[in-house]
Each structure stands twice: as structure tokens, then as C-alpha cells.
Amino acid sequence: MDIAALLTSAGINIALCVVLFSFYSILRKQPGNVNVYFGRRLASQRSRRINLCLERFVPSPGWILKAWETSEDDILAIGGLDAVVFVRVLVFSIRVFSIASVICTVLVLPVNYYGKEGMHKNIPFESLDVFTIENVEEGSKWLWAHCLALYIITIAACTLLYFEYKSITKLRLLHIIGSPPNPSHFTILVRSIPRSSEESYCDTVKNFFSYYHASTYLSHQMIYKSGTVQKLKDDAGHMCKVLRDASIEKGCKPCFMQCCCSGTPTNSFKMISDEIDSIHGRTGYTDMHLDTRDKECAAAFVFFKSRYAALMAAQILQTSNPMLWVTDVAPEPHDVYWSNICIPYRQLWIRKIATLVASVAFMLVFLIPVTFVQGLTQLDKLQKMFPFLTGILKNKYVNRVVTGYLPSVILVLFLCAVPPVMMLFSAVEGSISRSGRKKSACCKVLYFTIWNVFFVNVFAGSVISQLSVFSSVTDLPGQLAKAVPAQATFFTTYVLSSGWASLAVEVMQIFPLLCNLFQRFILRLKDDALDGSLSFPYHTEVPRILLFGFLGFTCSILAPLMLPFLLIYFFLAYLVYRNQILNVYVTKYDSGGQFWPIAHNTTVFSLIFAQVIALGVFGLKRSPVASGFTIPLLIGTLLFHQYCRQRFIPVFRGNSAQVLIDMDRKDEHFGRMEEIYEQLHSAYNQFGLMPHASSQSECLSHHEDKGTAQSSEDIEKGKELGKKDRSWSLHRSSSDKAVLDGK
């Protein structure tokens, strides 16, 4: 590939970005697209009327200025700590690759270009290989420049990583201490509850914790089988029971016909049963507790009187059998992934093995499109294998488009299917929280993209160009040292196609925009029926950012021509994602910055891998001095990573006893504990399950009979809280939405 092909790819992507950004600045001003581009502020935007004027149809950079001027405190208040961590990853990438771009452009690029003696062509017709380390002669004394640049980049990256890790750790501690009382701090999740023929799961949990945690146990809440199918079965069963037991009266028939014929989206079974029960003087769920035992799962949320007690109960082994009474720290109420909590604990290891096998199989299947893409980048080799392509590719413009733009676009289109598949695998794996599922999917997508975009492309390009495979594993470092510089040109075009263009597509929100048009003009839905709330796709965007960082570190001294394009991408990403956090994505839950350790580990791995590749290249170029100086750098990076693991990682894995005890004493001093206890009973509301309230009240009243420290007034209050559980949760959700919308 020559410079002209690279410029062709850059020109196509620049034109695409300009067009899409211009369209976005116009479409975001249209009242009909408010739910697409202002989902986070949907309620406040609907109350605002946009007058018809010329400004609505003229592109403007106002959104860029707004995204630039927004402070980190605003990002924290709007998007939570995860959004701040994501922006910090971008800021770190901008800083480190600014340093790398300056150093490699000034120091490394001239050495690569003039590495071999010979006549150079005009710049547009130069091959990109002359800008890589392949153009440096063996035994050249100028390889010290590459070694020096590698030292500067590594030291700068490690220094910035340390200060970012330290700062984000402080933010996480402030997030724990400064936030309102979190129900998850007082709650543990208990799974694999042993089955008893004499009593229900509810009684078993109560008896166990009342005996072994008598001084700290407060109450518990059972978890029931949920899901759409289960809800339909419950509604149908309850309806059949009501119709069978109730006598047919004249007052029931009009109600029945009215419910069945109306076009309202309410639950007809529930409304019919409630009205029939009201006629007979009964509540809508009086008899529902009779069959709750069959719907109980072997899991429950157990509440404790203090944060420290809940932490100790979650961390210690409850019985001598580790497969029974398994305890974990409970997720936040909005973060609970209810579908997976009822999964039997003994199935989890089978599910993890199955998802691992499925992920590996998916990676192997993906070798087919990657090999095809590499074939397009090396058309001269394929023309020898397939002579019928020669006539088509004689046109130089077709050749430039095919080699410079088409391969990366095809690979990007295939990669669009990866995040949904990995999210499905993470759900099957058994994560108990939505943030945990997204974090697991993020790691899977990251491993998948690094393997397929980098390693498979390198290996496939080596096989196609040499028509051979590696003879043994010991040849792998040497083969990588030869193949990576040769594939650096493809990675440069990939940054343009998957980087610049993806940001334009992200800000346009093409799929939600098409869905909005379909609902508005085809289905004729009103504005009130359109829901534009989306959560930030961390499992898609975090791996993309880290993949580009991996490519940048690996190719920094091998092919420094990539770095300016990469730096432009990070600047654009900084503006685009800040705008999306401010306007589009709704923060439904927060993992507390759990994505930063992933970013840190990937960055350190990128540095180590870049040093290993450089060590192999220096060996092939017969430069013992550069090779000798690279080994201490490799050891120092490993020691730095080990220090960060010991110093910062434990803060992200759990809460410290010191912090929780101080929070408990502070709440006790101000008399807030009773209020917190009352909120615990309604915090974890399993939506749509009618047996919830009655069963919970029953457990609370039975807990009083066992002699625990609760008065009769508290028990009656618990019953009332259980009955009002549904309305409290709806009020809680609307309040949270109002806060997010800035009301």
C-alpha cells in the first residue's frame, strides 16, 4: 500500500465524518428527534417548544463547545463514576499518545525513512513500508533512537497510569462515603439454600440467620421465579382459580367484557381478578401466599443491622459445605439482574465452561472473514493465485479503494455482531448484576477484538504472503517481529475506518433514529409512547478505546505514521462521548469505576507486548545494545504493574471495614438507622410478582415470633411497607428519573 491509498482512505473517512456530523447538528434540533438525541433529558425537553426557524436547518458546532466546557463534576453527577472513568481513559490516551506522536515523529520517523540508501519516490507514491522499521538496515547504529523512544513512551505511560489510578481510587472512596445510604451495603445475597421437606425456603433462611447471626440479622426477602413466561403462568393460574371459586354474578360480566375489549395496555388478568375480589370483599392477593412455596427460589436477600455485619457475613464461609449457603455482596437495587439470581449455584461452573467453549468456537469461526480481509490488502499475492482478478484491479483508483478502504470496512461490519453475542454469553454465564454482566461482556469483546483484529490479521497476512505457517511455537516471537511491521499499514487504515467513522455513526445514533422514524411515521405512535432512554454501551466502547491504545503502543516505534491519525481519533472521541453522556445515555446503574482496572491491565499488557515485539525486532536487526537496554525496561514495567496490583486493586474488589464502620457510627450518631431499616424492605422489589408483599410480611411477622429485636409496631410497619412495596418502587423510579433529567 502506498501513501496515495492511505490518503484515499483518509479522504473517504473525513468526508463521511463531515457529512454525518453536519447531519447530526441539524437532526438534533428537530422536535421529532428529541427522544433520540436527548434521551437523558427527555422529560424537560418535551416541555420545551422549538419554533420553526432557519437555524434549525443550519449546521452548528454548539454541541462541541458544550461538550468541551462541561466539567468533570457535571459528568460525575450526570453519568456516575463509570462515565468519569471512561472519560479519564480518553484523557490518558490523549496525553500519552501526544507524547508518543511528538517523540516518534521527530526522532523515529526520519530514521525509518532514511534507513536504507537509495532513491526515494515522490511522497504520494511512496510505499508505506519505507516509514516503518523494516526500512532500517540490519546492524544500524540508529536503532538507539527506537530504544530511546520506547523508554520515553513507557515511562510517560506508567507515570500517567499511576496518577490516574491514584485519583480514580480516591473518587471511588468518595463515591462510597459521600453517596446516600446504599441498601446494598446492608444486604447480602444468599444462594444455594438447602431444601427442607418440613419448611419453606423463607422459614429456612429465617431460622438459619436468626440462630447464627442473631445479634446482627434484621430481616430477609425471598426471591421468586420471574420472567415473562412465569408471569403469564401465574396470571393464568390465578385467573382460573378466581373464576372457579367465584360465583357468577351480574356485576362481573360487564367488567369482564370491558377488560377484554378495551385497547389499554393494562394486565387484563390482574384487573379482572382485582375487581372480582373487590366484589367479594377480598384483596387482590389474599390467596396468593398459598402457593408461594412452589415459586420460591433457593436464593434470598438478607438484611443486616450494620454495613460491617453484612460485609463479614458475605465474606465468611457459612457452613462446612462450601456449596451450601453461598453468600455474596448484594448488587445495588437497580443493578440486580433478576433472571440470573434463580439459577442453581451448582450450574454456574457448567455455564462458565460452556460460554468459554462457545467464545472460542466463535473466535475460530471469525477466522474466515479476517483471512478474506487480509487477502484484500495483499492483492499482488492473490493475483498470482487467482489470475482472473488481474483485469479488474488494473485501474489505479479501484486498486487504492480496495486496498486502502474496503478491507477495514468489511472487518468493521463483521465486528458489529461481536458485542451482542458476547453480551448473550455473559448473561448465560450467570452474572447476578447488570453491571457485572456488562463488565464480563466488556472483557470478552476486548479479548475477541485484540485477538482477531491484531493477532489473526498478523498471522493471516504472514500465511498469505509466505504461503507457510509457523514451524513451531519457538518461532512465534521472530515471526511476530517480521509480521507486525508488515501489517502496520493495515492497522493505520483500520484506525481511520473503525475509529473516525464509528464516532460519526455513534453521534448520529443511526439505529435509534431509524426506529424513531418507523414508530412515528409507520406505527403512528405519539410522543408519549416513544422511549429514548439508553444506557451507555461500555461493553462496546471500552474495548474499542483499549484496542486502539493497544495498536498505538505496539506500532509506535514500528510504524509511527499511525500515531497522528490515532491522536485525532482520541480527540474526537473525547468530544463525542462527552456529548453522548450529557444528552443521550441514561445512567441506570453504576459499578463504581470497575472498568478502570480493565483499562489499566490492558495498557500494561500493551506496553509489555510492545517491548517484546521491539526486543524481537532489535534481535532481527542485529542490535545487541538496543536489545540489552530493552530487557530492564520490560522488568521495570512488570514490577510497576505488580505494585499497582498490591496498592490499588483491593480497593476495587471490596469495601474496607474502616470505611463501613465509620459510616455506621455516623448514621447511628445522627439517628438515621431506623429510617434506613425501613427503606431496606422496599429497596429490592422484584417487579411484577404479587406474592412478594404477602410473603415478605409473613416472614417479618414470623421473625417476631422467634424473639428477635423488633417491636410489634415495627412488624406492623413492615407489613404496611410490604403492601405498599409496588407503589414505593414506582415512586422511587420516577424520582430517580427526575434527578437524572435535571428537575
C-alpha angles and dihedrals in degrees: 000000000000133000091263091060090048091049089049090056091045092049093050092049094045091051091047092050094048092050095047094044090050092049090049094053088054100040094049089062094057115100092222092061098052093107090052102047101025103037093139092055096034098129096050093042093054091059090056119083119215112210122220107258140142093258091069090067099044121088114242135179095222094116090056092055091047092051091048095049097048111109127227091248089060091050089050093050093047106034104021130229093309090061091049091050091050092051090047090055089055092047091050090050092050092051099045096043091046087060091043093049093052095045097044096042093050100035112021106031096061090048091053094046095049095034095113129040115244145091117303123213126225111293097251091054097043117114115243089234091076089065093054131080088258088079092062115098122240114266092018116163090216093075088091086077090063091047092049092049090050090053093050093048093047095047091046092048094048093047093050091044092054095051092044091050091049093048095046090048089057090048090052092052090049089048090056097042102036100044122092117270107300115216090211090066090064096040137076129189114233119197136174093041109183116251118242126194092206101052141021126256089258093059092042092056093045094049094046098051095037088058103038098031099029097144097048106027114108109171141303142228123218122224119227133202108276140179136100095282092049092049092052091049092049093048093046093047093048092047092051090050092050093048092047096049100037121082116237108254131177093244092061099057100066090046091052093049092045093052095047096046099043119098096219119126094234124124103265095196092054095046094048093048093047093051094045090048091049090054090055092044097252133122120249095255106030095122097034094094090065093079100028091107091068091051097048118110124215089255136082143171110242119200124210134196095242140025092239092054091052091049093051092046091051095050104042127078108255099201139008089259107073091198092065129068093011110188131199135170106270119243120239113279095253090044098057115118097209097187093066101043093077093054108117109255092229090062096058098084090049090050092050092051091047093051091047091053091045091050092051091048090050090052091052092050089051090062089082099066092038092055090048091052092051089052090060091055092054103044094153089064094045092048089063090052095041109029094181089076093064097084095049094052098048090096106090094213092053089048092052094048093046095047100034105037115010100064096055092044092053091049091049091052092051091048091057088078094056103076096052091048092049091047088054091050090050091051092050089047090070109250111176094207134050092229090050090051091050092046091051091048089049091057092046093049090046094052091044096051096044090050097045101033096043115017099033092045090050093047094043091049091050092050093047095046096043099027087222140095132224112287094212143350091259089065092057098092092048092047091050090051088055099039103043096062089046092055095043091097091059091050089053092056089044090058089054097047101035095032113039096029093045090057091053090049090047094054091045093053089209098181096048088044092054091046090051092051091047093050094044102044104022104033093029094221120171124240092257091060094053116093116194099173113130130169120229111271097230091160089063105035102039093057090047092053092046092046091056089048089051091051091046095052093043096049099033096104096020097055110004092174087083095062100076091051090047092049091052089052093054092049091051091045090053091057098039098049094045088054091049092050091050098047115012116033124067118213104230096165139359128218093200098248097311091148094068096074087053090052092046095049092047092049092051090047089051091052093048092047091049090052092049091050090047090050090054093046092049088051092051090047089051096238107144093174094057091043092050094051092048094061096065089048090054092050092047092053091052091050091049091052092049091051092052090049091055096041106040113012096075090061090060095045097058148341121275122243091230093059095045094047091050090051091049093051092047092053091046091050092054093041097242099131096090091052090050091050091054092051093050093069093059100034099084100048114169097214121231098013111122097191089062100087099041094044093048092050090048091054091048093051092047088050088060091054090057090062102249122156101278129110125226090252090056090051093051089047089051090053091052090048090051092052092049093043095110096049092045091054092049090050089048092052093048091049092051091049091051090052092049092049090054098247 
